[in-house]
Amino acid sequence: MKTPTEVLTAELRGCCNGYVGAPALASQCVAALRAAGWIIVREDAIKLAQAHAKG
């Protein structure tokens, strides 16, 4: 499973023609979101919680 930073790095590289600053920017974005109180979870965790809630 990839970390939020790894996923964001891959997305930045994909949309910005191999942007070399992607890892640093991704780390800063994830850190800023967490510092602001955001909780970052993987999509599979959301799907698991939704399936559990449905019963």
CHARMM-style PDB file with segment names, atoms N, HN, CA, C and O in Angstrom:
ATOM      1  N   MET     1       0.827  -1.174   0.000  1.00  0.00      PROA
ATOM      2  CA  MET     1       0.000   0.000   0.000  1.00  0.00      PROA
ATOM      3  C   MET     1       0.881   1.250   0.000  1.00  0.00      PROA
ATOM      4  O   MET     1       1.866   1.335   0.733  1.00  0.00      PROA
ATOM      5  N   LYS     2       0.515   2.185  -0.814  1.00  0.00      PROA
ATOM      6  HN  LYS     2      -0.285   2.116  -1.409  1.00  0.00      PROA
ATOM      7  CA  LYS     2       1.293   3.422  -0.903  1.00  0.00      PROA
ATOM      8  C   LYS     2       0.816   4.431   0.129  1.00  0.00      PROA
ATOM      9  O   LYS     2      -0.361   4.470   0.487  1.00  0.00      PROA
ATOM     10  N   THR     3       1.745   5.240   0.595  1.00  0.00      PROA
ATOM     11  HN  THR     3       2.701   5.208   0.304  1.00  0.00      PROA
ATOM     12  CA  THR     3       1.411   6.304   1.540  1.00  0.00      PROA
ATOM     13  C   THR     3       0.767   7.461   0.786  1.00  0.00      PROA
ATOM     14  O   THR     3       0.894   7.548  -0.435  1.00  0.00      PROA
ATOM     15  N   PRO     4       0.073   8.356   1.501  1.00  0.00      PROA
ATOM     16  CA  PRO     4      -0.504   9.525   0.827  1.00  0.00      PROA
ATOM     17  C   PRO     4       0.546  10.337   0.071  1.00  0.00      PROA
ATOM     18  O   PRO     4       0.266  10.861  -1.007  1.00  0.00      PROA
ATOM     19  N   THR     5       1.743  10.444   0.624  1.00  0.00      PROA
ATOM     20  HN  THR     5       1.971  10.019   1.499  1.00  0.00      PROA
ATOM     21  CA  THR     5       2.804  11.206  -0.038  1.00  0.00      PROA
ATOM     22  C   THR     5       3.229  10.534  -1.338  1.00  0.00      PROA
ATOM     23  O   THR     5       3.462  11.214  -2.337  1.00  0.00      PROA
ATOM     24  N   GLU     6       3.331   9.210  -1.337  1.00  0.00      PROA
ATOM     25  HN  GLU     6       3.141   8.658  -0.526  1.00  0.00      PROA
ATOM     26  CA  GLU     6       3.708   8.481  -2.556  1.00  0.00      PROA
ATOM     27  C   GLU     6       2.647   8.627  -3.643  1.00  0.00      PROA
ATOM     28  O   GLU     6       2.971   8.798  -4.818  1.00  0.00      PROA
ATOM     29  N   VAL     7       1.380   8.559  -3.242  1.00  0.00      PROA
ATOM     30  HN  VAL     7       1.116   8.420  -2.288  1.00  0.00      PROA
ATOM     31  CA  VAL     7       0.296   8.700  -4.209  1.00  0.00      PROA
ATOM     32  C   VAL     7       0.296  10.103  -4.800  1.00  0.00      PROA
ATOM     33  O   VAL     7       0.184  10.266  -6.015  1.00  0.00      PROA
ATOM     34  N   LEU     8       0.421  11.112  -3.954  1.00  0.00      PROA
ATOM     35  HN  LEU     8       0.512  10.980  -2.967  1.00  0.00      PROA
ATOM     36  CA  LEU     8       0.432  12.492  -4.430  1.00  0.00      PROA
ATOM     37  C   LEU     8       1.647  12.763  -5.311  1.00  0.00      PROA
ATOM     38  O   LEU     8       1.543  13.481  -6.305  1.00  0.00      PROA
ATOM     39  N   THR     9       2.788  12.200  -4.958  1.00  0.00      PROA
ATOM     40  HN  THR     9       2.873  11.617  -4.151  1.00  0.00      PROA
ATOM     41  CA  THR     9       3.994  12.355  -5.784  1.00  0.00      PROA
ATOM     42  C   THR     9       3.756  11.809  -7.185  1.00  0.00      PROA
ATOM     43  O   THR     9       4.098  12.457  -8.174  1.00  0.00      PROA
ATOM     44  N   ALA    10       3.172  10.625  -7.269  1.00  0.00      PROA
ATOM     45  HN  ALA    10       2.893  10.099  -6.466  1.00  0.00      PROA
ATOM     46  CA  ALA    10       2.903  10.013  -8.574  1.00  0.00      PROA
ATOM     47  C   ALA    10       1.922  10.852  -9.385  1.00  0.00      PROA
ATOM     48  O   ALA    10       2.088  11.009 -10.595  1.00  0.00      PROA
ATOM     49  N   GLU    11       0.899  11.392  -8.720  1.00  0.00      PROA
ATOM     50  HN  GLU    11       0.764  11.264  -7.737  1.00  0.00      PROA
ATOM     51  CA  GLU    11      -0.078  12.230  -9.422  1.00  0.00      PROA
ATOM     52  C   GLU    11       0.575  13.514  -9.935  1.00  0.00      PROA
ATOM     53  O   GLU    11       0.316  13.933 -11.063  1.00  0.00      PROA
ATOM     54  N   LEU    12       1.406  14.129  -9.123  1.00  0.00      PROA
ATOM     55  HN  LEU    12       1.616  13.789  -8.206  1.00  0.00      PROA
ATOM     56  CA  LEU    12       2.085  15.360  -9.549  1.00  0.00      PROA
ATOM     57  C   LEU    12       3.014  15.097 -10.724  1.00  0.00      PROA
ATOM     58  O   LEU    12       3.066  15.884 -11.670  1.00  0.00      PROA
ATOM     59  N   ARG    13       3.743  13.998 -10.666  1.00  0.00      PROA
ATOM     60  HN  ARG    13       3.701  13.358  -9.898  1.00  0.00      PROA
ATOM     61  CA  ARG    13       4.648  13.667 -11.767  1.00  0.00      PROA
ATOM     62  C   ARG    13       3.870  13.386 -13.041  1.00  0.00      PROA
ATOM     63  O   ARG    13       4.308  13.750 -14.132  1.00  0.00      PROA
ATOM     64  N   GLY    14       2.721  12.741 -12.909  1.00  0.00      PROA
ATOM     65  HN  GLY    14       2.365  12.445 -12.022  1.00  0.00      PROA
ATOM     66  CA  GLY    14       1.917  12.389 -14.078  1.00  0.00      PROA
ATOM     67  C   GLY    14       1.309  13.592 -14.765  1.00  0.00      PROA
ATOM     68  O   GLY    14       1.199  13.610 -15.991  1.00  0.00      PROA
ATOM     69  N   CYS    15       0.913  14.592 -14.008  1.00  0.00      PROA
ATOM     70  HN  CYS    15       1.002  14.577 -13.012  1.00  0.00      PROA
ATOM     71  CA  CYS    15       0.239  15.741 -14.626  1.00  0.00      PROA
ATOM     72  C   CYS    15       1.179  16.892 -14.927  1.00  0.00      PROA
ATOM     73  O   CYS    15       0.779  17.851 -15.587  1.00  0.00      PROA
ATOM     74  N   CYS    16       2.400  16.824 -14.469  1.00  0.00      PROA
ATOM     75  HN  CYS    16       2.725  16.044 -13.933  1.00  0.00      PROA
ATOM     76  CA  CYS    16       3.346  17.935 -14.669  1.00  0.00      PROA
ATOM     77  C   CYS    16       4.590  17.499 -15.434  1.00  0.00      PROA
ATOM     78  O   CYS    16       5.678  18.023 -15.194  1.00  0.00      PROA
ATOM     79  N   ASN    17       4.442  16.549 -16.348  1.00  0.00      PROA
ATOM     80  HN  ASN    17       3.559  16.123 -16.543  1.00  0.00      PROA
ATOM     81  CA  ASN    17       5.548  16.094 -17.192  1.00  0.00      PROA
ATOM     82  C   ASN    17       6.797  15.716 -16.404  1.00  0.00      PROA
ATOM     83  O   ASN    17       7.886  16.218 -16.685  1.00  0.00      PROA
ATOM     84  N   GLY    18       6.646  14.843 -15.432  1.00  0.00      PROA
ATOM     85  HN  GLY    18       5.762  14.436 -15.205  1.00  0.00      PROA
ATOM     86  CA  GLY    18       7.799  14.369 -14.677  1.00  0.00      PROA
ATOM     87  C   GLY    18       8.382  15.399 -13.740  1.00  0.00      PROA
ATOM     88  O   GLY    18       9.598  15.444 -13.557  1.00  0.00      PROA
ATOM     89  N   TYR    19       7.555  16.219 -13.146  1.00  0.00      PROA
ATOM     90  HN  TYR    19       6.566  16.182 -13.295  1.00  0.00      PROA
ATOM     91  CA  TYR    19       7.986  17.296 -12.252  1.00  0.00      PROA
ATOM     92  C   TYR    19       8.959  16.769 -11.205  1.00  0.00      PROA
ATOM     93  O   TYR    19       8.591  15.930 -10.383  1.00  0.00      PROA
ATOM     94  N   VAL    20      10.196  17.255 -11.229  1.00  0.00      PROA
ATOM     95  HN  VAL    20      10.495  17.937 -11.896  1.00  0.00      PROA
ATOM     96  CA  VAL    20      11.241  16.741 -10.340  1.00  0.00      PROA
ATOM     97  C   VAL    20      11.039  17.156  -8.883  1.00  0.00      PROA
ATOM     98  O   VAL    20      11.575  16.515  -7.979  1.00  0.00      PROA
ATOM     99  N   GLY    21      10.281  18.209  -8.651  1.00  0.00      PROA
ATOM    100  HN  GLY    21       9.846  18.729  -9.385  1.00  0.00      PROA
ATOM    101  CA  GLY    21      10.023  18.652  -7.285  1.00  0.00      PROA
ATOM    102  C   GLY    21       8.825  17.980  -6.651  1.00  0.00      PROA
ATOM    103  O   GLY    21       8.411  18.351  -5.552  1.00  0.00      PROA
ATOM    104  N   ALA    22       8.261  16.990  -7.334  1.00  0.00      PROA
ATOM    105  HN  ALA    22       8.597  16.688  -8.226  1.00  0.00      PROA
ATOM    106  CA  ALA    22       7.044  16.342  -6.852  1.00  0.00      PROA
ATOM    107  C   ALA    22       7.173  15.739  -5.447  1.00  0.00      PROA
ATOM    108  O   ALA    22       6.276  15.948  -4.630  1.00  0.00      PROA
ATOM    109  N   PRO    23       8.241  15.005  -5.130  1.00  0.00      PROA
ATOM    110  CA  PRO    23       8.319  14.415  -3.782  1.00  0.00      PROA
ATOM    111  C   PRO    23       8.304  15.460  -2.665  1.00  0.00      PROA
ATOM    112  O   PRO    23       7.616  15.286  -1.660  1.00  0.00      PROA
ATOM    113  N   ALA    24       9.055  16.536  -2.839  1.00  0.00      PROA
ATOM    114  HN  ALA    24       9.615  16.678  -3.655  1.00  0.00      PROA
ATOM    115  CA  ALA    24       9.096  17.578  -1.806  1.00  0.00      PROA
ATOM    116  C   ALA    24       7.756  18.292  -1.691  1.00  0.00      PROA
ATOM    117  O   ALA    24       7.282  18.555  -0.586  1.00  0.00      PROA
ATOM    118  N   LEU    25       7.146  18.605  -2.826  1.00  0.00      PROA
ATOM    119  HN  LEU    25       7.530  18.391  -3.724  1.00  0.00      PROA
ATOM    120  CA  LEU    25       5.852  19.268  -2.813  1.00  0.00      PROA
ATOM    121  C   LEU    25       4.783  18.378  -2.191  1.00  0.00      PROA
ATOM    122  O   LEU    25       3.952  18.850  -1.416  1.00  0.00      PROA
ATOM    123  N   ALA    26       4.805  17.101  -2.526  1.00  0.00      PROA
ATOM    124  HN  ALA    26       5.481  16.718  -3.155  1.00  0.00      PROA
ATOM    125  CA  ALA    26       3.836  16.160  -1.955  1.00  0.00      PROA
ATOM    126  C   ALA    26       3.990  16.073  -0.436  1.00  0.00      PROA
ATOM    127  O   ALA    26       2.994  16.073   0.287  1.00  0.00      PROA
ATOM    128  N   SER    27       5.212  16.001   0.043  1.00  0.00      PROA
ATOM    129  HN  SER    27       6.021  16.001  -0.545  1.00  0.00      PROA
ATOM    130  CA  SER    27       5.460  15.946   1.492  1.00  0.00      PROA
ATOM    131  C   SER    27       4.945  17.197   2.184  1.00  0.00      PROA
ATOM    132  O   SER    27       4.341  17.119   3.254  1.00  0.00      PROA
ATOM    133  N   GLN    28       5.185  18.345   1.575  1.00  0.00      PROA
ATOM    134  HN  GLN    28       5.676  18.408   0.706  1.00  0.00      PROA
ATOM    135  CA  GLN    28       4.723  19.609   2.152  1.00  0.00      PROA
ATOM    136  C   GLN    28       3.199  19.688   2.171  1.00  0.00      PROA
ATOM    137  O   GLN    28       2.615  20.156   3.148  1.00  0.00      PROA
ATOM    138  N   CYS    29       2.559  19.237   1.107  1.00  0.00      PROA
ATOM    139  HN  CYS    29       3.033  18.857   0.313  1.00  0.00      PROA
ATOM    140  CA  CYS    29       1.097  19.260   1.035  1.00  0.00      PROA
ATOM    141  C   CYS    29       0.482  18.357   2.095  1.00  0.00      PROA
ATOM    142  O   CYS    29      -0.446  18.761   2.796  1.00  0.00      PROA
ATOM    143  N   VAL    30       0.993  17.142   2.213  1.00  0.00      PROA
ATOM    144  HN  VAL    30       1.747  16.814   1.644  1.00  0.00      PROA
ATOM    145  CA  VAL    30       0.462  16.193   3.199  1.00  0.00      PROA
ATOM    146  C   VAL    30       0.689  16.732   4.611  1.00  0.00      PROA
ATOM    147  O   VAL    30      -0.206  16.655   5.453  1.00  0.00      PROA
ATOM    148  N   ALA    31       1.861  17.269   4.874  1.00  0.00      PROA
ATOM    149  HN  ALA    31       2.588  17.332   4.190  1.00  0.00      PROA
ATOM    150  CA  ALA    31       2.159  17.823   6.200  1.00  0.00      PROA
ATOM    151  C   ALA    31       1.247  19.006   6.512  1.00  0.00      PROA
ATOM    152  O   ALA    31       0.759  19.130   7.636  1.00  0.00      PROA
ATOM    153  N   ALA    32       1.013  19.871   5.532  1.00  0.00      PROA
ATOM    154  HN  ALA    32       1.409  19.769   4.619  1.00  0.00      PROA
ATOM    155  CA  ALA    32       0.150  21.032   5.742  1.00  0.00      PROA
ATOM    156  C   ALA    32      -1.294  20.607   6.011  1.00  0.00      PROA
ATOM    157  O   ALA    32      -1.959  21.173   6.879  1.00  0.00      PROA
ATOM    158  N   LEU    33      -1.772  19.620   5.272  1.00  0.00      PROA
ATOM    159  HN  LEU    33      -1.232  19.160   4.567  1.00  0.00      PROA
ATOM    160  CA  LEU    33      -3.134  19.134   5.503  1.00  0.00      PROA
ATOM    161  C   LEU    33      -3.271  18.527   6.902  1.00  0.00      PROA
ATOM    162  O   LEU    33      -4.255  18.779   7.599  1.00  0.00      PROA
ATOM    163  N   ARG    34      -2.302  17.747   7.298  1.00  0.00      PROA
ATOM    164  HN  ARG    34      -1.503  17.543   6.732  1.00  0.00      PROA
ATOM    165  CA  ARG    34      -2.351  17.139   8.634  1.00  0.00      PROA
ATOM    166  C   ARG    34      -2.263  18.211   9.721  1.00  0.00      PROA
ATOM    167  O   ARG    34      -2.960  18.128  10.732  1.00  0.00      PROA
ATOM    168  N   ALA    35      -1.414  19.212   9.519  1.00  0.00      PROA
ATOM    169  HN  ALA    35      -0.847  19.280   8.698  1.00  0.00      PROA
ATOM    170  CA  ALA    35      -1.283  20.297  10.497  1.00  0.00      PROA
ATOM    171  C   ALA    35      -2.576  21.094  10.624  1.00  0.00      PROA
ATOM    172  O   ALA    35      -2.879  21.632  11.689  1.00  0.00      PROA
ATOM    173  N   ALA    36      -3.334  21.167   9.540  1.00  0.00      PROA
ATOM    174  HN  ALA    36      -3.089  20.730   8.675  1.00  0.00      PROA
ATOM    175  CA  ALA    36      -4.602  21.886   9.553  1.00  0.00      PROA
ATOM    176  C   ALA    36      -5.738  21.046  10.129  1.00  0.00      PROA
ATOM    177  O   ALA    36      -6.876  21.507  10.214  1.00  0.00      PROA
ATOM    178  N   GLY    37      -5.427  19.818  10.523  1.00  0.00      PROA
ATOM    179  HN  GLY    37      -4.502  19.444  10.455  1.00  0.00      PROA
ATOM    180  CA  GLY    37      -6.421  18.975  11.161  1.00  0.00      PROA
ATOM    181  C   GLY    37      -7.106  17.976  10.242  1.00  0.00      PROA
ATOM    182  O   GLY    37      -8.017  17.268  10.669  1.00  0.00      PROA
ATOM    183  N   TRP    38      -6.683  17.910   8.998  1.00  0.00      PROA
ATOM    184  HN  TRP    38      -5.943  18.486   8.651  1.00  0.00      PROA
ATOM    185  CA  TRP    38      -7.268  16.942   8.063  1.00  0.00      PROA
ATOM    186  C   TRP    38      -6.777  15.550   8.404  1.00  0.00      PROA
ATOM    187  O   TRP    38      -5.630  15.367   8.813  1.00  0.00      PROA
ATOM    188  N   ILE    39      -7.636  14.587   8.238  1.00  0.00      PROA
ATOM    189  HN  ILE    39      -8.567  14.736   7.906  1.00  0.00      PROA
ATOM    190  CA  ILE    39      -7.270  13.188   8.411  1.00  0.00      PROA
ATOM    191  C   ILE    39      -7.210  12.564   7.022  1.00  0.00      PROA
ATOM    192  O   ILE    39      -8.192  12.595   6.281  1.00  0.00      PROA
ATOM    193  N   ILE    40      -6.081  12.011   6.677  1.00  0.00      PROA
ATOM    194  HN  ILE    40      -5.283  11.986   7.279  1.00  0.00      PROA
ATOM    195  CA  ILE    40      -5.873  11.446   5.346  1.00  0.00      PROA
ATOM    196  C   ILE    40      -5.938   9.932   5.444  1.00  0.00      PROA
ATOM    197  O   ILE    40      -5.166   9.310   6.174  1.00  0.00      PROA
ATOM    198  N   VAL    41      -6.871   9.344   4.698  1.00  0.00      PROA
ATOM    199  HN  VAL    41      -7.499   9.849   4.105  1.00  0.00      PROA
ATOM    200  CA  VAL    41      -7.006   7.892   4.686  1.00  0.00      PROA
ATOM    201  C   VAL    41      -6.987   7.390   3.248  1.00  0.00      PROA
ATOM    202  O   VAL    41      -7.272   8.136   2.311  1.00  0.00      PROA
ATOM    203  N   ARG    42      -6.646   6.120   3.090  1.00  0.00      PROA
ATOM    204  HN  ARG    42      -6.414   5.514   3.852  1.00  0.00      PROA
ATOM    205  CA  ARG    42      -6.634   5.518   1.764  1.00  0.00      PROA
ATOM    206  C   ARG    42      -8.056   5.191   1.333  1.00  0.00      PROA
ATOM    207  O   ARG    42      -8.950   5.032   2.164  1.00  0.00      PROA
ATOM    208  N   GLU    43      -8.249   5.094   0.035  1.00  0.00      PROA
ATOM    209  HN  GLU    43      -7.523   5.223  -0.640  1.00  0.00      PROA
ATOM    210  CA  GLU    43      -9.570   4.809  -0.521  1.00  0.00      PROA
ATOM    211  C   GLU    43     -10.094   3.462  -0.050  1.00  0.00      PROA
ATOM    212  O   GLU    43     -11.294   3.319   0.185  1.00  0.00      PROA
ATOM    213  N   ASP    44      -9.217   2.471   0.092  1.00  0.00      PROA
ATOM    214  HN  ASP    44      -8.243   2.587  -0.099  1.00  0.00      PROA
ATOM    215  CA  ASP    44      -9.688   1.157   0.524  1.00  0.00      PROA
ATOM    216  C   ASP    44     -10.231   1.194   1.949  1.00  0.00      PROA
ATOM    217  O   ASP    44     -11.133   0.426   2.283  1.00  0.00      PROA
ATOM    218  N   ALA    45      -9.703   2.063   2.784  1.00  0.00      PROA
ATOM    219  HN  ALA    45      -8.970   2.687   2.513  1.00  0.00      PROA
ATOM    220  CA  ALA    45     -10.215   2.203   4.143  1.00  0.00      PROA
ATOM    221  C   ALA    45     -11.630   2.806   4.131  1.00  0.00      PROA
ATOM    222  O   ALA    45     -12.479   2.424   4.936  1.00  0.00      PROA
ATOM    223  N   ILE    46     -11.870   3.736   3.227  1.00  0.00      PROA
ATOM    224  HN  ILE    46     -11.180   4.047   2.573  1.00  0.00      PROA
ATOM    225  CA  ILE    46     -13.193   4.340   3.096  1.00  0.00      PROA
ATOM    226  C   ILE    46     -14.191   3.301   2.615  1.00  0.00      PROA
ATOM    227  O   ILE    46     -15.295   3.203   3.149  1.00  0.00      PROA
ATOM    228  N   LYS    47     -13.809   2.528   1.614  1.00  0.00      PROA
ATOM    229  HN  LYS    47     -12.912   2.607   1.180  1.00  0.00      PROA
ATOM    230  CA  LYS    47     -14.703   1.489   1.078  1.00  0.00      PROA
ATOM    231  C   LYS    47     -15.016   0.440   2.143  1.00  0.00      PROA
ATOM    232  O   LYS    47     -16.151  -0.028   2.230  1.00  0.00      PROA
ATOM    233  N   LEU    48     -14.035   0.070   2.944  1.00  0.00      PROA
ATOM    234  HN  LEU    48     -13.113   0.450   2.873  1.00  0.00      PROA
ATOM    235  CA  LEU    48     -14.242  -0.904   4.002  1.00  0.00      PROA
ATOM    236  C   LEU    48     -15.234  -0.361   5.041  1.00  0.00      PROA
ATOM    237  O   LEU    48     -16.123  -1.084   5.490  1.00  0.00      PROA
ATOM    238  N   ALA    49     -15.080   0.883   5.411  1.00  0.00      PROA
ATOM    239  HN  ALA    49     -14.357   1.470   5.047  1.00  0.00      PROA
ATOM    240  CA  ALA    49     -15.987   1.498   6.384  1.00  0.00      PROA
ATOM    241  C   ALA    49     -17.404   1.601   5.824  1.00  0.00      PROA
ATOM    242  O   ALA    49     -18.375   1.378   6.546  1.00  0.00      PROA
ATOM    243  N   GLN    50     -17.524   1.936   4.539  1.00  0.00      PROA
ATOM    244  HN  GLN    50     -16.735   2.117   3.952  1.00  0.00      PROA
ATOM    245  CA  GLN    50     -18.846   2.026   3.926  1.00  0.00      PROA
ATOM    246  C   GLN    50     -19.514   0.648   3.863  1.00  0.00      PROA
ATOM    247  O   GLN    50     -20.714   0.535   4.110  1.00  0.00      PROA
ATOM    248  N   ALA    51     -18.763  -0.376   3.541  1.00  0.00      PROA
ATOM    249  HN  ALA    51     -17.788  -0.284   3.341  1.00  0.00      PROA
ATOM    250  CA  ALA    51     -19.313  -1.730   3.470  1.00  0.00      PROA
ATOM    251  C   ALA    51     -19.752  -2.190   4.864  1.00  0.00      PROA
ATOM    252  O   ALA    51     -20.785  -2.844   5.012  1.00  0.00      PROA
ATOM    253  N   HSD    52     -18.969  -1.847   5.870  1.00  0.00      PROA
ATOM    254  HN  HSD    52     -18.130  -1.316   5.749  1.00  0.00      PROA
ATOM    255  CA  HSD    52     -19.309  -2.224   7.236  1.00  0.00      PROA
ATOM    256  C   HSD    52     -20.582  -1.512   7.702  1.00  0.00      PROA
ATOM    257  O   HSD    52     -21.406  -2.094   8.407  1.00  0.00      PROA
ATOM    258  N   ALA    53     -20.732  -0.240   7.298  1.00  0.00      PROA
ATOM    259  HN  ALA    53     -20.062   0.233   6.725  1.00  0.00      PROA
ATOM    260  CA  ALA    53     -21.899   0.546   7.705  1.00  0.00      PROA
ATOM    261  C   ALA    53     -23.186   0.001   7.058  1.00  0.00      PROA
ATOM    262  O   ALA    53     -24.266   0.083   7.644  1.00  0.00      PROA
ATOM    263  N   LYS    54     -23.058  -0.548   5.860  1.00  0.00      PROA
ATOM    264  HN  LYS    54     -22.181  -0.615   5.384  1.00  0.00      PROA
ATOM    265  CA  LYS    54     -24.222  -1.098   5.170  1.00  0.00      PROA
ATOM    266  C   LYS    54     -24.709  -2.394   5.803  1.00  0.00      PROA
ATOM    267  O   LYS    54     -25.869  -2.780   5.657  1.00  0.00      PROA
ATOM    268  N   GLY    55     -23.811  -3.048   6.500  1.00  0.00      PROA
ATOM    269  HN  GLY    55     -22.869  -2.735   6.619  1.00  0.00      PROA
ATOM    270  CA  GLY    55     -24.203  -4.264   7.212  1.00  0.00      PROA
ATOM    271  C   GLY    55     -23.929  -5.453   6.443  1.00  0.00      PROA
ATOM    272  OT1 GLY    55     -24.201  -6.561   6.903  1.00  0.00      PROA
TER     273      GLY     55
END
